[in-house]
């Protein structure tokens, strides 16, 4: 979905420093770099998640719609819009931003 495509717009306007994100993956099993399958029930330390930004509030400074952000999945609220699950975050809860426009090493607010 292109952020400029009017048919891709969600019926929501974010306020203040809030972000609406669509989380990547389903949190199920995953594979290590060596190809080993790691089940979803495996005990791991605090694991961060990636998500795509779908909407931003007017006071968000470092993140734009379409960016991928790294965040703690425990620090979020969930909402369903048009049958799809989304997460609500504050900009300060984002640990990093991965975007093609980020080329100067400035990858987020709180690294």
N, C-alpha and C positions, 0 to 999 in steps of 0.2 A: 504494500500500500504506500502510495506516495503522500507525504504530508500536504502537498498542494492540491491533491485530487479531492474535489468536493464530496464525492461519494464515500470517501474513506473517513470523513469527519465523524467523531463520536458526539453524542448529544450531551456534552458536559463541558464546563469551563472551570478550569482549576483556579484556585485562589491562593494568594500569598506565595509561599515558597514550596508549594506542593507539586509532586510529579505523579503522573499516572503512567504505570509501566506494565508491559506484558512480559511475564517471566519466560525465559528460555527453558525448554525441556519440561519434563514432568516430575523430576526428582526421583526417578526410578533407578534401575541399575545403570552403571556406566562402565566404561573401559579405561584402563590405565594406558599410559603411553606405550607400554610393552604389549598391550592387547589382553591383559588379564581382566576378566569380568568382575566388577565389584558390585555386590548386591546392595539394594537400597537399604537393607537392614544392618549393613556394616557400621560399626561404631567408628566415627571419625571425629576429629576436633571440630571446632566452629568452622563451617564451610560457607563461603560467600557464594552468591548467585549472580548471574548475568541477566539483564532484562533490556528490552527495547522501550525507549521513552515514546509514549503516545500523545501526551499532553503535558503542558507546563503552566504554572501560575505566573502572574505578572512580575513577581519579585525573584524569580529564578535567574541566576546570573551566569552560571557556567555550563548549563545543560540545554540542549535544543531537542526538539522533536526529531526522532529518527536516530539519536545517539544510543549507544549501548552503555549501560551503567552497571557497576559492580556494587552490590549491597548485601547486607545481612538479612536473610529471609525471616529472621525472628523479629526484626524491627519494622514490620509493615502491617498495614491493614488491608484486607481484601474486599473487593467489590466485584459485582457482575454487571456488565453493560452489554445489552443486545446479545445475551447468551454466552458471552466470552468472559473468562476470569481476568481480573487486573489487580494490581497491587498499588496502594497509595503510599508514597514516601515523602519525607521532607528532603530538601536538597542537602542538608547537613548530614543525612544518613547515607549519602552516596560516597563510596570510597574512591572510585575512579570512573573516568569517562573514556570510552574507546570510540573514536570517530575519525573518519577520514580527514576532517578539517583540523584535527589536533596534530600538528606537525612540529611544534616548538617545545615539546616536552611538558607542556602544561596540561596534565591529564585529569584535573579535578581539584576540588577544594581541599579535601582532607586526606592526604596520602601520608 
